[in-house]
Amino acid sequence: MTEGKDIQKLRALLPHWIRHNAEHGAEYKTWVHKAGRVGIYLEAAADHCESANFTLQQALEKLGGPPEDKVEHEHSVTQEG
């Protein structure tokens, strides 16, 4: 794979990774109070997900954002007109 293709693939992957991390972080937070004395670790893990996403978002912005043909969209599209 050429560097250009690698960068394009990375621009497509980063939004997926960011979304995936956010989902995991949210799940960890739902378990914080249920986990008793280890809840603090789940809370820390959720914070790490947020921190990682901040850094991944910076990388995505430096690369020019998601590729034009991979812009985030809802799966249920309604047509107007």
Residue pairs with C-beta under 8 A, 6 or more apart in sequence:
1 9
7 63
8 67
10 59
10 63
11 60
11 63
11 64
11 65
11 66
11 67
11 70
12 66
12 67
12 70
14 56
14 57
14 59
14 60
14 63
14 66
15 60
15 66
15 70
15 72
17 56
18 53
18 56
18 57
18 60
21 49
21 52
21 53
21 56
22 49
22 50
22 53
24 49
25 45
25 46
25 47
25 49
25 50
25 53
26 46
28 42
28 43
28 45
28 46
28 49
29 42
29 43
29 46
31 39
31 42
32 39
32 40
32 42
32 43
32 46
33 39
35 41
35 42
60 66
66 72
